[in-house]
Every structure is written in C-alpha cells, then in structure tokens.
Amino acid sequence: MQFKDLINADFENYIYRPLMKLAMSAIVLLVCAGSPLLADDPTAAAGVTITQLANEGAMISDGESRILIDAMVVEPYSIYGGLPAQAASAFEQLSGPFSAIDLVLVSHRHHDHNQPRFACSFMQASAHSKLISSPQVLGLMREKCRQFLSGNNRVEEMNPQYEEPHVIELNNVRISVFPLSHGTGKYARLQNFGHLIEIGGLKVLHVGDAAMNPADFRRAGLDKVDIDVALIPFWYFQPGPGSEVMTRFFDAPNKIAVHIPPGEMEEIKGYMSEEYPQVIILQNTLDQTTFSAATQPLP
C-alpha cells in the first residue's frame, strides 16, 4: 500500500495538499532567486527596487510601476560602459529589467545616457512603454526613426522650466521634471533634466549630469525637498564643491554613487569605502537594492 493511501481525507485536504503547495512555492522562489534576470523582478519584494544598468541608467519599480531612466544605453561610449552580453540580450528581448516598462525617461542627449538607435529599437518593440524627454533627445532619435516618432502618442516632448516643472502622473507614481544645468561654455545650451520620482512612499532623485552649482539647485527648489534616495554621479564625492552641494540640497539617508567608469571601479570603490562608507555602489549591471518607506535598504 502506498503512503498516500494511508492518509485519511481530512488530513489530505487540510494538511497534506496545503503543505505540498507551500513546498512547490518555495522551490519556485529558490529557482527565481538563482537567476539574475528573474531576481530583478521587484514584485517579489516590498518597497522600491533600483536596478543598476549602464552609467546612470536604472530601472526603478515599486512592484506595480516600472520606470527606466537613462537606460537606453547598450554600447560602451568613451570611458563609460555599456551592457554586458546577458543584459544586452534582455534589452533586445524586452525581458528582465527591460520588461513591462511603463515609462522611459532621459536626462539629456549624451550617448552615455541615451543612444538614439537603441532607444528607437526599444520603443518600436515595446507595446505600451511611453517615452518623455527633451526636444534635444527626441531630435537625435528622429535621425534614426523619424517615421515611427511622427505623431506617435507614446512619445512626448517636454520642456520644463525652473518655476514650472513638468509633472507626470503614472498609476501611483508622481514624477517632477526640472532643468539642472550641465555646465558652462559648450555645455550651457545642453538640456539636462533632474527627475524627482515619488514612488512607494519614497522620494528618489536623479540629477543627470548636473553641474555642481548651488544656485542652480536652489532655483530648482531642492533645498525644500526631503530626498529619501539619491542617485549621484561619483564625481560629487571627490574633493571639491560636490560635498557641499549634496549636504545642502540632497543629503538623502540613502545615496547611490553612479556613472562610475568600469576601468576606474576598483579605485573609486577603495576611495569611497574610506571617505563615504555608507554610500551604496552597485558595481555590476543588474545589481540592485531595495528600500522600504522607512528609507532603509532591505536585506
């Protein structure tokens, strides 16, 4: 006689079957946790998950809404990185961190933040993703996919001002977009946007390649906002005016250093571990961290 035949009906219905379902669920979770492209799905964890892509690229999600920012970068550019083979394949197939994306944002037109050919291919392959960015970013994209962009209601141009930020409402997410100067001289006319993403009870700040100009951040009103998580270009942590700007305008309890050139990663990690040991560095593409509304990284 088989063991299962010895189980009476009550035991089978109320104990045996529920335990088997629980065991199968545990197996599925363990399998998913072992796969980088499956583990990046934030729906399995509470809070807000940030997944590192190339340079300042990130996927931000609360499990319901999925947002890409500066993420249409596949090929290395100058000293900056692109996507390794596994992540590049996910980009092409719109899987992993690139799946079911609701909104695509771009801080500025430089190719280490947005590569028009890949931005076009992503938007053409996506069924519902919406892209909203500056006239300069969309102008370069039109050189690669003019016909697709013409009259497409999933692509929107915005031109926010300091006194009039562009506000995007997405499900339970609110995004305020405002100008932040990229610098002087040849950079003076470059449109660079800061993004304040209110998601999962947190305020997440992405500044693009903002110049370290205190007056500029004051005009943007960042001295009046309590930031929970800030994605900050690594050069702000080097000796100079960056530390003062951070302290005055986005001294978030959770800071992530981004835009680190791959060839300088070990050197910068060593420096940061001594000078800024609390700052998070997501060293590899697809590395991620999750924050709760209490502004603490979850284990």
N, C-alpha and C positions, 0 to 999 in steps of 0.2 A: 504494500500500500504506500502511495506517495504521501510525503509530509503534508502537502496542501490538502489532501483528503481528510486529514485528521482535524483540520481547523473547522470549528463549527461556524454557522452562518453569521452569528453576531460578531465573532472575532474577525472573520474575513471582511465584513462590511465596515466595521468601525475602527479596527486597529491595523489589520494586515494591509488592506488597499491604501489607506492614507499614508502608512509608513513607506510603502513602495513608491508612491507618488513623490514623497519628500526626498527619498533617496535618488530618484531619477532627476529631480530638480537640482540636487546638489551636484550630481555628475555633470549636468549641462553647464552649471556655473563654473565648475572647475575647468572644463574644456574651454569655455569662452575666456577665462582669465589667462589661459596659456597662449592666447593668440593676440598679438599687438593690435591687429586691425579690428578684432571683435571687442577687445577690452576697452577700446576708446569710446564705446557707446555709453554716454552718461546716464541713460535711463536706468541703469542698474544701480546707481548711487544717488543719494540725496545731495543737494547742494548744487554749486556751479562748477562745472569742469572746464578747464582750459587745456587744450591740446596744442603742443608746440609743432609748428610747421617750419617753413624756411624763414630765416631772418626775423622779421617782426610778424610773420604770419602766425595766426592762431585760429582754432575753432573754439567757440565759446558756447556752452549749452547748459540749460537747466533741466534737461531731460525732455522738455517739450519743444522749445525753440532752439534752432541750431544756426549759428551765425559764423561766417568766415570773415576775417579782416586781414588785409594784405596777404592773402593766401594763394593768389593766382600766380605763384612763382614755382616753376619746375626746374629750370636750368640754372646752374651757377652763374653769377654775374659779378665781374671784377673779383674782389677778395671774398665776396659773400656767397652763401651756399644756395643750393637748390634742393630738390627732393631725391633721396636715395631710391633705388630701384623699386622697393616694396611700396613706398609712399607714392612714387610716380605712377605705378600701376593702379593704385587706389584712386588717384586723381583722374586718370583716364577712364576708369570704370565707374566713377562716382560712388565709391564704396568707402568703408571705414569712416574717417573723419570728414570725408567729402560727400557722404550720403545724406539724402533728405535735407539738404541745406535750404533754409528759408530765406536767408538774406546774405548778400555778398557786399562788403564794404571795402573801400580802398582809400588809404590816407593821401597818397599822391602818386604821380605818374612814373617815378623812377623804377627801373626794371628789377631792382632788388625788392620791390614792394608789389609790383604788378607787371606781368608780362602779357602784352595785348593778345598775342597769338593763343596763349593758353587760357586767358580769360574768355576769349571768343569761343574756343572749343568747349570750355566748361559750360558756358551759358547756353550754347546750342544743344548740348547733350542733356542738360537739365530740363525737367518738365515743368518745374514751378518756382525755381530759385529766382529771387529778384536781386538785381544789382543796382546800387545807388552810389554815385560818386560825382566827382568834379567834371566840368567841361574839359579840362586838360586830359584827365584819364580817359574819358569817353572819346575824345578826339583821336588819341592814339589807337584806341580799339577800332574806330571806324576805318582806319587804314587796313585792317585785317578782315573785318566782317561788316562792311557798310550796309549791305542789303539786309542782313539779319537785324542790325540795330535800328534801321529806319522804321519808325512807328511801332517798335516793339514795346508793349506795355509792361514788360518785365525788366526794362532798363530805364532808369530815371536819372536825370541830371539834377544836381543841387548846387547852390552857390551861397552857402550860409555866410552871415556877417557876425561880427563880434556881438553886436547888440541884438541880432536876430538869428539865433541858432536854428538849424533845420532839425525838426523833431520827427522821428519815425516811431510809429506805434506798431508793434508786432506781437500779436497774442497778448501775453502778459509782460512784455518787454517794452521799455521806453529807451530810445537812443537819441541823445542830443549831439549834434554835429556842429562844430565851430572851427573857425580858422585859427591856426597857430603857425607863425612864420617859420619858414625853413631856413631863413638867414638873410644876409645882405648880398650886395653885388649880383652875381649871376643867379642867385637863389631868391632874390627879392620878389620876383614875379611868379614864383612857383607856388601853386595852390597846395598847401598841406593842411589836412584836417585832423583835429582831435575828435575822438569819439568817447562819450560818456555813456556807458551801457548799463542801464538799471535792470538787473535780472536776478531772479531768485532771492530777492531781498538784499542784494549787494549792489554797490556802485563800482563798476570796473572801468578803468581809464586806459585808453590807448592814445598816445600822442604823436604817432608817426615819427618823422624826423624833425621834431620841433626844435628850433634854436633855443639856447639857454638864456632867454631874455625875460627877466622878471616882469617887466612892463607888459609883455605880450600875454603872459599867463594871467596877469591881473585883469587885463581887458577881456579875457575870456571868462572871467568870473570864477576861476578855480580856487581862489582864496576863500570862497564862501561855500565850498562843497566838501563834505566829508567823504573821502575816497576810501573804499574798502580794499580794493585790489588794483595795483598799478603795474602796467607793462611798460618798462622804462628802458630806453636804449642804454647799453652798457657804458657809454662814454659819460653819462651823467654821474657815474660812481667814481670816475677818475678825478685826480686833483684838479681843482678849478671851480667855476661857478655852479656846476651841476648840483652839488650837495645843498647849496643854499636854495636853489630853485625847488628841489624836492622838499626840503623842510618847510618852505613857505607855502607851497601850492599843491603838492600831492604826497604828503608824508603818510602814505597808507600803511596800515599794520601789516599788509601783505604786499611785498614788492617782488616782481619777477624781472630779472635782467634779460633783455632780448637783443637781437641784432648782433650777436657775437660772431665774428668771422670764424669759420671752422678751424683755420690754421692757428688761431690765437686762443682757442678754447681753454687749453690747459693752463696757459699763462694767466688768463683772466680769472679762471676758477681759483688759482692759487692766490691771486691778489684779493679777490672777493672774500675768500674764506678767512683772511686775516682782517680786512678792513670792514667788511659788511657780511658777517657770518649768517645773519638772519635772512638775507636776500636769497630768493629761490632762483636757481638756474636749471632750466630744463635742457639738458645737454644734447639730447638726441631727438631727431624728428620722431614724432608720435609719442614722446614722453608727455605726461600730463599730470596735473594736480587738481584736486577738488577742494573747494572752500564751502563752508557752511555759512549760514546767515550770521553766525557769531564771529565771522571773519577769521576763523582758524582753519588751516589746512586739515583736511580729514586724512586719517592714516590710509 
